[in-house]
Amino acid sequence: MTASAQSFDLLAASGLPARWRHREHMVVLDLGTGASARLRTVWCADPLRCERLIVLALGGPDSVDFEDGRVQWMRVPGESADVETRLRGLQAQVDTFLLDTGIPLTPDLLRRLNRLAAPGATLVTPRTDPSVRNDLARHGFVADTAETGGTQARFAPRFTLPQPAAFRRRHPGPREALVIGAGLAGCAAAWALARQGWTATVLDRQTAPAQETSGNPGGLMHGTFNAPDSLHARWFRAASQLTARLARPAIASGAVAGDLRGFVRLEDRLEAEQAAAQLARVGLPDTYVRWVTAAEARGHTGLDVATGGWFYADAGWLSPGDWSRWLLAQAVSAGQARFQGHAEVTALRYSPSGASGDWQALDHRGQVLAQAPVVVLANAVAVDRLLEPHAPSLRLQAVRGQTTLLPGNTPGLCPPRMALSGQGYGLTLPDGRVLTGATSQAEDRDGTVRLADHQHNLARATRLGICLPGTAALETIEPEGRVGWRATTPDRLPMIGPPLDRTACDAARQSGRIRLDQLRHVPRCHGLFVCSGLGSRGITSATLGAQVLAAWITGSPFPVEAALRDALDPAR
């Protein structure tokens, strides 16, 4: 690096801090310059700073918040070491690019930066190679040589292509949303929107949050593994790691019941050699998942299990009710959310008034319960009822599940030291009771606790070693039970994002002028979003899913790569 490059002030050349003043938020992509810490310092010292500063970088943890969440540091999603591959999956509108001399300005990289650039974005690099200005110009960046050395450029392409139908710019209207449903999905949605400076009114037909399926006393939280590394496995790996990082302080404070010191997934179809080969094929660290023998599984769980399985270190169980209320409380305490109970929404109406119009939530009398420019449907299978007539049905399936709760002093009961699953699952609550289950019955709307389901759960608990043979004789015990319904999808991934606009899609088909063969070209409902289909993995998926939802709504960078975002798209 030349002496002039060494003295080159990246931030000054990029126009910061002047460019972020009086703005809602600014996104900076730091490609190897190490300027992130200085950015935070400069932001804190500027009284005219933007409301939120989001810094994207290639290394480090997935996400760290500073200054009460107003400075957000995010790792560029993806696990590849190749910069261009990582940027190919990034979905963001970047206002400032900071490039180190170690990052080659290849044509592919510049095409990626062109796609990511927000209108008027700046790009700065200490590089002064004669070819830099021409290369940048070919990709829409008008470059100048800075007085102190280096190169500074402004994004001013000669031609701009029309944006795809699914593209979301930063929302121009009031940053207010209605969230319908106060279970895991709805509470997490309010939390994620609050992180982006939005306010949410959370409506629910119950008098308090998390009173339905999210009110179970406990539920598993863990990732998954398969070889090859599927989108399903990648989603739950990212989601479980985020949830573990967020939930640990809440557990430590006593606000959330749970135990994330590990989880064992028993597997009787694999031998150790096969498991090792699968792990080597994917290359995941053993800090995430590793194979344990039957003896190791017995040591972890304290149960007389007969097989080995997968051990997830960053996993265990959480109380979904506590976790839902904790997430909502973070938004409420920041002044960014309020809960409105005993408010059953039976229909939605769009009112095209003002700059962007409002969505109105109506009760059974047709009275307006609340309204906002954006509405999020987070009410499980009831989403389909509210989508009509605005969007096609998502065809979510309601799956009934009954859990069994055994007193800690039940004769023959062996409370597991660590949450585990195989055929069924088991976990020990803080008061010593053991939760086991759960049944799975599609489209069964019977809400009564059934003796046959208790027998089914106890039989599986016996096979796991939680109950000694004979414990399943219900004449000798009086288990508690709870019934809830999971909203499931055919591919077992959530549905998060804007649904199809039925009227616009019909018109497009008739005209033949708009392509409908790719997700990004399909017309979407304006201001209407869904967050549902979390199935039996809602505790794991809720927070990362909510961050994906917030990125759709606010125009902030997506926390996952494009392939994962598309895998969750309701239009898939």
N, C-alpha and C positions, 0 to 999 in steps of 0.2 A: 504494500500500500504506500502511495506517495505521501510526502509531508502534507500536501494540501488536502489529501483525502483524510489524513489523520485529524486535521483541524476542522473538517467539514461538520457543521452542526445540522444533524438530520432533522431535528424538530423545527429549528428555525427555517430551514429550507422548505419544509412541508407546509409552512404557514401556521403552525401551531405555536402558541395557543390561540392566536387570533381567529382561526377558522372555526373553532368549536364554540365560540362565544354566542350566547343567547340561543343555542340550539337544543333540541330535545335530547339527541344523543349523537355520538360520533363513534364510528367503527374504524379501528386501526389494525392493519395486518402487518405484523412485525416478522419479517423473514430473516431471522438470524442476526439482527443488530443488537439485541440485548437492551433495547431502550425502554422496556416495559416498566421497570422500576422508576426511571426518570419521568416517564409519562405520568405516572401516578403522583409524583411529587409536584410536577408542574401544574397538574390539574387541581390539586389541593390548594396550591398557592394562588390560584386565579379566582377572584371573586365573581368574574363574569363567565365562569366555566359552563359547559353544557350540563344538562341534568344528569346524563349518564355517559360514561366512557367505557367502551367495550374494546378490549385488546385481544386480538387473535394471534397466537404464536404456535410454533411447531412442536415445542417440547414442554415438559413439566406436567403438573396435574391437569385433570380434565377441566376443572373450573374452580376459581377462587374468587370470593367477593371481598371487597374492601369498602370502607366508608359507607357502612350500612347498605351495601349492595349497589351503590351508585357508581362504583368502579368495578367492572367485571373482567376478570382475566380468564380467557377460554383457550383451551388447546384445540388446534385445528383437528376436527374429527378424523378418525381413521387410525390404522395401526401400521401402515407402510412407512418405511424409512425414506422412500422416494418423495421428494417435494412435489413434483408434478402430479404424482398419483394422489397425494393427499389433497392438493388443491382441486383436483378434478371432482372430488366428492364434496367440496365445501359449497354451501349455499348461504350467501351473504351479500349485502351491499356495502362495499368497503369505501370509506371516505379518504383514507390515507394509507399508502403502501410505503413501508420502510424496508429497503433491500440491502442486505450486506453484500460485500464484494465476493463472498464465497458462494453466492447463489448465481449460477450461470443464467444469463438472460436468453434462454433458448426460445425459438418460435412457439413451442408448445406452452412454455411457462407464460409468455406474453399473451397468448390467446386466453389462458386461464385468467390472467389479471384483467384483460379486457372484459371478460364475461362478469367478473366480480365487481367491477368499478361502478360506483354510484356517480350520478351526474356531477361533473366538476371535481372529481377525485384528484388528489395529488399523489405523485410517486417520486420518491427521492432515493438516491443511492450515492455512495462515495465514488462510484466508478466514473471514469472520464474517458473511457475508450472511445475512439473516433466513431466506431460503428453504433454506439449506444443510442444516439439521438435518432439515427435513421431507423433502427430496429423498433424503438418506441413509437415513432411516427407511423410506421406501418400497422401498428396495432391500436391507434387512436390516441396516443399520448404525445402532446406537443411539448418538446423538451428544450430546456435552456441549460447552459453551464452556469453553475452558481459562482458568485464572486469568490467564495472561499474554497473553490474546488468542488468536485462532485457534480452530479446532474440532478436537476429538478424538472418535473414534468407535470402537466395538467391534462386530465382526460377530456378531450374535445374531439370525438370522432366525427369524420365528415358525414358518415351515414349511421343511422340507428335503425335497427330492426324492430318491428312491433313486438311487444312483449307477449309471451304465451298467456292464455286465459288464466292459468293457475298461478301466474306470477303475482306476488304481493309486495307492493311498495309500502313504505311506512304509512300507517293509517293517518289520513289527513284530518279527520274530525276529532271530536272529544274522545279522550282515552277512557272510555267507560264501557263496561260489558255487563250483560246479564249472564249468570251461570245457573243453569237449571239442574238441580240435583246436588245434594250436600253429602254424598258419600266420598269415597276415596278420589274418584275422578274429579268431582266438582270442587272439593276442598283443595286438591293439588292445583287445579286450574286457577283458582283465586290466588294461591301462593305464587305461581309462576308469573301471572300477569302483574302482580304487585312488584315483583323483581324488575319488571320493565317499566314501572311508573304508572301502571294502569290501576283503575279502581274497579271493583266488581261487586255487584249485588247478587248474593247467592240465595236462590229460592229453593225451598223444599216443602213437600207436603207434610212432613213430620214437624214436630215442635222444636227439635234440636238436630244438629248434624249427626251423621253416621248412626242412624237408628234402624236401618234395614240390613242388607247383607254385610255392609261395612261395620256393623255393630258386633260381629263375632268376637269372642274374647281373645282369639289369637289366630294367626295364619302364617304360613311359611313365606320366607323371603330368601330367594337364592337364584343363581344363574342356571344355565343349562350348558351342556357340552355335547357336540357330535362331530364326527369327521366324515366328510369334509365340513368345514366351518360354515354352517348355513346362516342365512339372514335371521332365522329364528334364534339360533344360538348367539349370534352377534348382538341382537337386540337385548336379550335377557342378560347377557354379560355386562353390557354398558349400563342397563337399567339397574341391575343389582349393585354394581359398584357405586353408582351415584346414591342409591337409597341407603346403602351401608354408611357412606361418608356423612350423609345428612342426619341419619337417625341416631348414630352413636352418641352425639352430645345430648340429644333429647332423651335417650335412655338413661344416660349418666345423671341427668338433672332430675330424674324421677317423673318427668312429664309423660313419658311413653313407656308402657310395659313391653318388654321384649328381651331377647338375648341373641346377639349377633357374633357369638364366639365360635361358630362353626355349625355345619349341617352335613349329614350323611345321607346320600341317596343310594340305597342298597340296589345291587344289580346282580341278578342270578344268571344272566345270559352271557356274561363275559368272564374270561380268565385274566389273570394279571398280565400275561404276555400280550393278549389282544388289547387290553387297555393301554399298555405302554406304547404299542404301535400306533394306536389312535392318537394318543397325546403327542407323540413325536411327529405325526403327520400334520397336526395343527400348530404345534409349537407354542402352546400357552404356558405361562409360568406356573409353578406349583403353588405360588402364593394365591392363585385364583382357584385351580382345581388340581387334584391329584388322586390317584387310585390308592385305596387302602384295603388291606387284607381283612378277612373276617375277624382275625384277632385284633387288628387295629380298630375296626368298627365296634367291636365289643368294648374296647378300652374307651372310645369316645362316648358311646351311648350308655354304657353300663348294662346293656341288654345281651341276652344270649342269642345273638344273631348268627345265622349259619353261612352267610355269604359276605363277600367284600362289596365295595361300591365306590362311588365318587365322593370325595370329601371337598367341600367348598368352605374355605376359611372365612371369607367375607360374607357370611350368610347365617341364617338361623330363623328366628320368628319375631313378629311384631304384633301388637294389638292394633288391628285396623281402625278401630274406633278412636283410640288414643292418637294414632298417627294422623288420621283425618283431622281431628280437632286441633292437633298441634300445628299442622300446615295452615289451616284456616286462621288460627290465632296469630301466626306470624304476619299474615296480611292485615288482619284487623288491628293489631297493635301498631302497625305502621301507618294506620289511617287509610289503608288502600282497599278495605273490604268491609261489608256488613252482611249479616245473615238475616234472612226474612223467612221465618218458619210458618207453618200452617198455611202454606201458599201453594196449592196444587195447580199446576199449569196444565190446561187442557187443550190449548191451541196457541199458535203464533200468528201474528199479523204484522206485515211490513207496511210501515207508513212512510211514504216518500216525501218527507218534509225536511226543511233545512238543507244543509250542505250535503249530507250523506244519507239522510233518512234514519228512521228508528225501527227497531224490532220491538213489538209489544207482546208481553206475556199475558195471556187472558185466562181468567178462571172459568168455571163451568157456566157462569151467568153472562160471560162475554165481557166482564169488567176487566180493565187494565190493572194488573198487579204491579208491573214495573215496565220500564222501557229503556233502551239504550241503542247506540248505533251498531253494537255487536252483541250477538247472543251465542252462547256455548251450550250445546245439549250434552249434558253429562249424566243423564238419568237412565242409564242402562238400556234395557230393551224398549222402554217407553220412548226412546229416541225416534223410532220409526213412526209412531203415532203423531208426533209433532212435526216431523219432516213433511208429511202430507199437507198441502199439495205442492210444497215448494221444491221438493227434491225426491228422487226415487227412493224406495225403501232400501235400507242397508241389509235387510234380511238377517238381523241378529236373532240368535236362538236363546231362549231362556232355559237354563239348565238348573234343575232343583238340586240342592245339596243339603243334607242333614248331618250335623255334627253330634258327637256324643261327648259329654263332659262327666268325668268320673271323680268322685271325692278322693282325696289323697289317702284316706284310710280304708279304701276298698280292699277286702281280702284278695290276695293273689295279684294285686296291682304292682307293677314294677315301673315307677316313674322314670322316663328316660332322662339321662344327664344332658343330652343334646338332642335337638330336634332331628328327626329322621323321617324318611319316607321309603316306600317300596310299593307294595300294594296297600294303599292307604298311608296315613301319616300319624305321627304322635309328637306331642310336645308337653312340657311341664310348665304350668303357670306359676307365677310367684307365690301363690297361696298353697301350692302343692297339688292342686287338682290337675288332672291329665286330660287334655283335649285330643280327641282322635276322630277320624272320619276320612273323608266325607263321602256320602253317597253322590251319585251323578245320574240324574234322570231327566232326559230332555223333554221339554214341553209338558212337564208335570206341575200343575198349578196348585196342588194340595199343600196348604200351609200348616197342617197338623203334624205334630211330632209322632212318628210311627214306630211301634215296637219292632216291626220287621227291619227297619233301617238301623235301629240300635243293635239288633242282633248281627246285621251285616257288618257294621263298624267294629263291633267287639270281636267278631271272628277274624277280621283282618288285623286287629290289634294283637290278637293271640299269635298270629303268624309272625308279627314283628317282634314278639317277645315282650310286649308291654303288659299283656295279661297272661297269667299262667293258665294252662288248660283247666277248664271248669269255671273260670271267672265269668265267662259269657253267659252263665245261668242267671237270667234277669230276675229270677225269683229272689235271689240273695242280695241284689244291689238295686239302687234306685238312681240311675244316671239321669242327668239333665240333657236336654237336647235343644237345638235351634235350627230353624229352617230358613234358607235364603236362596236367592236365584242369581246365577251368574249370567251375564250377557256374553255369549261366545260367538266367535266367527269361525268359518270353515278352516282357515289356516292358523288359527290360534294366535293371531297377532291383533293388537288393538286397531281400532279405526279412529284416526286422529287427523283432522284437517277440514277443509271446506268441502261439502258434498256437491254433487252435480247440480247444476241449474236445469231443472226439467224442461222449462219452456225454451230456454236458449238451446239446449241440446236438440230438442225436436225441430226447432227452426234451422239449426245447422245441418241436420240430416236431410231436411227437405231441400235446402239450398245447395248442398254439396260443396259449399265454399270454405268450410272450416273442417280441418282434419280432426277426427275423433279417435285416431288409432294410437295416440300417445297421451299419457296422463297430463302433461303440461299444456296440451292443446284443448282439453275438454273444458267447456264453460262451467264456472262455479257460481254458487249462490253468493251474492254480495253480503258480507257481514254475518253470515251464518256458518257456524262451525260445530263439529261433533267431537266428542271425546268419550268413546264407549268401546265395548267389546273387550274389556280387560280380562274377562273370564275368571279363571281360578288363580291368576297371577297378578291380581290388582295391586297388592302391596308392593310387589317388585316393580311393576310398570308405571305406577301413578306419577311419580315425580319427573322422570325423564319424559314420559308421554306429555305431561303438562308443559314442560319446557319446549317440546316440539310444537305443541298447540300455540304457545305464546309467540313463538317465532313466526308461525303462519299469520297470526293476528297483527303483530306489531311491526313486522319487517326486520326484527333483530336476527342475528346469525343463527342458523340452525345448529343445535348441539350434536347432531348426528350427521353422518355422511348422506349424500343424496340417495343412495340405494336403500338405506334404512328408512329415510323419510318417505320414499315412494312405496315401500313395503307396508307402511301404515296408512297410506292415503285412502280415504273412503271411496275414491274413484277407481281403485285398483281392480 
